[in-house]
Amino acid sequence: MGAARAIVERNGAAALTLRAVAAEAGVAPNAVYTYVNDMHDLSTAVADAFIGTWDLTLLDSAAPRPAAAAFIQHAWDQFTLHPGPADLLGRHRVVGANSLALQEALLGFLTERAGLGLERAASGTYLLTAWLHGRALLRTSDDEDVPARQLAGVDAASIPLTLAAARLPTGDLDELELLLDALLGQGGPD
């Protein structure tokens, strides 16, 4: 598994193949099948190991809103610092010991500490997961300006709010506050 994690950290998720893992580990390609059934199992194991590096204790570190903010920022930092493993999380549903522990911790936090019912907590967990994945997916495009050629032929008068919003500084803090409001309610429990 160490060889697979090293490949993904160094070269990204697209570089993860059974042959690459075998080469990295210095074994014959068929030897990899001793440890995993197929490519899906391999990528799931690497992604689940990545989730296992996240600090779930942050969810118990403070009052609900600051604890949620600390955990979400930590998870985002992990996505930013480790884009290869983060990319694996967006490729397919990961079910493993660490992903299930994460799910349980988030559901527990939202039901027990934030006071949500299980149905709303499940929706909140999905919202947080989708936000992290979507933000990771869009992160590279956020740094690019929209080329003038893409706006050619668009009547500026028809999109005044879009043009005005595009000139505003984007703030991670505002984005996080909106997410916390959605999860915990506006100005939710401290």
Buried (B, 14 or more C-beta within 10 A) or exposed (E): EEBBBBBBBEEBBEEBBBEBBBBBBEBEEEEBBEBBEEEEEBBBBBBBBBBBEBEBEBBBEBEBBEBBBBBBBBBBEBBEEBBBBBBBBBBEEBEBEBBEBBBEBBBBBBBEBBBBEEEBBBBBBEEBBEBBBEBBEEBEEEEEEEEEEEEEEEEEEEEEEEBEEEEEEEEEEEBBBEBBEBBBEEEBEE
